[in-house]
Amino acid sequence: MAFDSFRDFVNALDAAGELIRISQPVATELEITEIADREMKLPGGGKALLFEKPTVNGVVSPFPVAINTLGSHKRMAMSMGAESVDEVANELGALMKAKPPTSFKEAIKLLSLALDLRHAKPKTVKSGSCKDVIQKFDAPASSNSWPPAPDWQKGTNPNPPTLANLPILKCWPLDGGRFITLPCVVTRDPDTGERNLGMYRIQIYDDQTTGMHWQLQKVAARHGRRYYERGERMPVAIFIGGDPMFPFAATAPMPDGLDEFLLAGYLRKKSVELVKCETNDLEVPANADFVIEGYIDPTEPLRDEGPFGDHTGYYTLPEPYPVFHITAITHRKDAVYPATIVGIPPMEDFYIGGASVKLFLPIFKMNFPEIVDIALPAEGVVHKLVFVSI
């Protein structure tokens, strides 16, 4: 089933007895992580948590924080509107078997066709709830406040959204700062126009700049290299929330050039409606909870990002990455801020990675028929250890 907002998904979890609401104020700096870490390590992944009064520098945020929402096999299946992930995988496998491919390239084309059989491709709409409140920034603000500009704001929120007051988590004591941990990052190939949806952690530097941690092998990094070679500013959009299939699609092992929104539309049984950003030409889901728009300047030097408490239980050291400049932030009036944490397994990402393996296993088998099964054990921190049965 399709969820019109992340709040709708949270309400569905609540109705199914899969959610714990925490009404007391809890700090976004370290405290939410401590509580969520304990819950994630309970048998079966524990419950999803909704912090109704997260605090940022001691002030209660108007946006609740949801965490561990995909952190169990049941909740992962619920996000797909199914009884189990196996059910969805079997259906996709049946579509793929309609015409067995003779090569990997043909398999990719067949996958695209299979995803498009049930639902139309993503479609563009004029506006959406992600634009209930709009805040644009034409110039860097001071370190203490944003420049007053009420004509930039749509809606009635007296406290316009900024990186300073969103309930962004600082997860571990030695982290380099606060990090957006469940961002869906939209980029476009400047040569082909092909879109990519990926997930790369975002470190907050100040009110209007962040790090952009896309590693060299990532598709967005390849897009970035072309902008650097052309000497052109690179438009980037980050959205948070909306249908839970968006972050899943952003992390799924989709082949380069195949639109992740096509996978999201297939899984949610409804095509994804996209709306153009306010300050660039990229498109984001119209029902996203938050959208952060901006650019990367190829003439600007890289900046150290990190440290960051990683899957292994150790911190990754600071490394230079591009700087993302914010030009606008928009959000729903009833927005929920989804987050996750990275750390010693088992964590929420174990269930997300496991669902990806189940979903794409039929495709692997078509190209490598000797494969019986694949498993990513929690002890391998999702992507560093793979068991393959042949």
TAHU-V336200 format. One record per helix or strand of 3 or more residues. SS is the DSSP state (helix for helix, strand for strand). FROM is the first residue (numbers start at 1). TO is the last residue. If there is no record, write none. Layout:
<<SS & FROM & TO> <SS & FROM & TO>>
//
This chain:
<<helix & 6 & 15> <strand & 19 & 22> <helix & 31 & 40> <helix & 43 & 45> <strand & 48 & 51> <strand & 54 & 56> <strand & 65 & 67> <helix & 73 & 79> <helix & 85 & 99> <helix & 104 & 118> <strand & 123 & 125> <helix & 129 & 131> <strand & 133 & 136> <helix & 150 & 152> <strand & 184 & 188> <strand & 195 & 198> <strand & 202 & 204> <strand & 209 & 212> <helix & 219 & 230> <strand & 234 & 240> <helix & 245 & 251> <helix & 260 & 268> <strand & 273 & 276> <strand & 283 & 285> <strand & 290 & 296> <strand & 303 & 305> <strand & 319 & 331> <strand & 337 & 339> <helix & 348 & 367> <strand & 373 & 375> <helix & 378 & 380> <strand & 387 & 389>>
//
